[in-house]
Amino acid sequence: MTEERTPTEGADRGQQQQQVQIPVDMSNLEAIYANFFRVTGTPEELVLDFGLNTQQMTPTGPEPVKVSHRLVLSFYTAKRLLGALQWAVNRYENNFGVLETDFQKRVRGGALRQ
């Protein structure tokens, strides 16, 4: 697997920084799929919960989302993650077009195109 590099915070400010190659052991990596997340936290940490939302309606109401993984980050790490995610989404949108996150707009837009 190749690892892609994102611009460092210093490079964003026009400064050149030397990037250090950090070895990564992925031998115990377990991939999951999540289409649901929840963000909570404390003054010291950010807590991200991930799960699968099947949106199945039962006679007693909507089925609960099954949260399967929790990621706890310092706010410093969260800010670096935010930058990396912004970079990745911007690159995707530049290649494939803007991602509409409002479900209602996607449904209306898809209906108009058909």
C-alpha positions in Angstrom: 0.0 0.0 0.0 1.4 3.4 -0.9 1.2 6.3 1.6 0.3 9.7 0.3 1.6 12.8 1.8 -0.4 15.9 2.7 0.9 19.4 2.9 2.3 20.1 6.4 1.0 23.0 8.4 4.3 24.9 8.0 4.2 24.4 4.2 0.8 26.0 4.2 2.4 29.1 5.6 5.0 29.2 2.8 7.7 27.6 4.9 9.7 24.5 3.8 9.8 21.8 6.4 11.6 18.5 6.1 9.2 15.5 6.3 10.2 12.6 8.4 9.3 9.1 7.2 7.7 7.3 10.1 7.5 3.5 9.7 4.0 2.0 10.0 3.2 -1.6 10.9 -0.1 -2.5 9.3 0.1 -6.3 10.0 -2.8 -6.1 12.5 -4.9 -3.7 10.5 -8.7 -4.3 10.6 -10.8 -2.3 8.1 -14.4 -1.3 8.9 -17.1 0.4 7.0 -19.0 3.3 8.7 -21.7 5.5 7.3 -22.5 7.1 10.7 -20.3 9.1 13.1 -20.8 11.1 16.3 -18.5 13.7 17.7 -18.3 14.3 21.4 -15.4 15.0 23.8 -13.9 16.7 26.8 -11.8 19.8 27.1 -8.7 17.6 26.5 -9.9 15.0 24.0 -12.1 14.6 21.0 -14.2 11.4 20.8 -15.3 10.0 17.5 -17.8 7.1 17.4 -18.3 5.2 14.1 -21.1 2.8 13.2 -23.4 1.4 10.6 -26.8 3.1 10.0 -29.0 0.6 8.2 -32.1 2.9 8.4 -34.5 -0.1 8.8 -37.9 0.9 10.2 -39.4 -1.6 12.7 -42.9 -1.6 14.2 -41.4 0.1 17.3 -39.6 2.8 15.4 -36.2 3.2 13.7 -33.5 0.6 14.3 -30.7 1.9 16.5 -27.4 2.6 14.8 -24.8 0.0 15.8 -21.7 1.9 16.9 -18.7 -0.4 16.5 -15.6 1.7 17.0 -14.5 4.7 19.0 -11.5 6.9 18.3 -10.2 9.2 21.0 -7.8 11.9 19.8 -6.0 14.9 21.3 -7.2 18.2 19.8 -3.7 18.5 18.2 -4.1 15.2 16.4 -7.7 16.1 15.5 -6.6 19.3 13.9 -3.9 17.4 11.8 -6.6 14.9 10.8 -9.0 17.7 9.8 -6.3 19.1 7.5 -5.6 15.8 6.0 -9.3 15.1 5.4 -9.8 18.5 3.9 -6.9 17.9 1.5 -8.3 14.5 0.5 -11.9 15.7 -0.1 -10.7 18.7 -2.0 -8.6 16.5 -4.3 -11.5 14.2 -4.8 -13.9 17.1 -5.7 -11.3 18.5 -8.1 -11.2 15.2 -9.9 -14.9 14.1 -9.7 -17.0 17.2 -8.8 -18.5 18.6 -5.7 -19.9 16.2 -3.1 -23.4 17.2 -2.0 -23.8 16.2 1.7 -27.5 17.3 1.9 -29.5 14.1 1.1 -32.6 16.0 0.0 -30.6 18.0 -2.6 -28.9 14.8 -3.9 -32.4 13.2 -4.3 -33.8 16.2 -6.1 -30.7 16.6 -8.2 -30.7 13.0 -9.2 -34.4 13.1 -10.1 -33.8 16.1 -12.3 -31.0 14.4 -14.2 -33.0 11.3 -15.0 
